[in-house]
Amino acid sequence: MEFTYKEKEYGAFYFTNGLIEFFQDRIPESTQDYKSTEDFESNAHINGILLKDMWYDVKGAQFMQCRSREDK
């Protein structure tokens, strides 16, 4: 998934082992790992604001990407 929030780009990768990696584009230290879809939906945030609470303010939301890397 890719989207823009407050002029910054963010992304999330869904791995086949169920892990979701969420990050600000080109900022490696921003990476957040979630163990499941439920964990991501409940806890993913930007600067402490949950994604689910800001979703109507995001722009250009794209599709979810799936990676087959099992070792993440």
C-alpha positions as CSV (number, residue, x, y, z in Angstrom):
1,M,0.0,0.0,0.0
2,E,1.2,3.5,-0.7
3,F,-0.3,6.8,0.3
4,T,0.5,10.5,1.0
5,Y,-0.2,12.2,4.3
6,K,0.8,15.8,5.0
7,E,2.9,15.9,1.8
8,K,5.0,12.8,2.9
9,E,4.8,9.4,1.3
10,Y,4.2,6.2,3.3
11,G,4.1,2.5,2.4
12,A,3.3,-0.9,3.8
13,F,4.3,-4.3,2.6
14,Y,2.4,-7.5,3.5
15,F,4.7,-10.5,3.6
16,T,3.3,-14.0,3.0
17,N,4.2,-15.0,6.6
18,G,1.7,-12.5,7.8
19,L,4.1,-9.7,8.9
20,I,3.3,-6.2,7.8
21,E,6.0,-3.6,7.5
22,F,4.9,0.1,7.6
23,F,7.3,3.0,6.8
24,Q,7.8,6.5,5.6
25,D,9.3,6.4,2.2
26,R,13.1,6.7,2.2
27,I,13.3,6.9,6.0
28,P,14.5,3.5,7.1
29,E,14.4,4.3,10.8
30,S,10.6,4.9,10.5
31,T,9.9,1.2,9.9
32,Q,7.2,-0.3,12.1
33,D,6.7,-4.1,12.0
34,Y,3.3,-5.7,12.8
35,K,2.7,-9.4,13.4
36,S,-0.7,-9.5,11.7
37,T,-3.4,-7.6,9.9
38,E,-5.2,-7.1,13.1
39,D,-2.1,-5.8,14.8
40,F,-1.5,-3.3,12.0
41,E,-5.1,-2.1,11.9
42,S,-5.1,-1.5,15.7
43,N,-1.6,-0.1,16.2
44,A,-0.1,1.4,13.0
45,H,0.5,5.1,13.4
46,I,2.2,8.3,12.2
47,N,3.7,10.4,15.0
48,G,1.4,8.7,17.5
49,I,-1.8,9.2,15.5
50,L,-3.4,5.9,14.5
51,L,-3.9,5.3,10.8
52,K,-7.5,4.4,11.3
53,D,-8.1,7.8,12.9
54,M,-6.5,9.8,10.0
55,W,-7.4,7.7,7.0
56,Y,-9.8,10.2,5.6
57,D,-6.9,12.7,5.4
58,V,-4.6,10.5,3.3
59,K,-4.2,11.1,-0.4
60,G,-3.5,8.8,-3.3
61,A,-4.0,5.5,-1.5
62,Q,-2.9,2.6,-3.7
63,F,-3.1,-1.2,-3.5
64,M,-1.6,-3.5,-0.9
65,Q,1.6,-5.2,-2.1
66,C,2.5,-8.7,-1.2
67,R,6.0,-10.0,-0.9
68,S,6.9,-13.6,-0.7
69,R,10.0,-13.2,1.5
70,E,9.4,-15.6,4.4
71,D,12.4,-14.5,6.5
72,K,11.2,-11.1,7.5
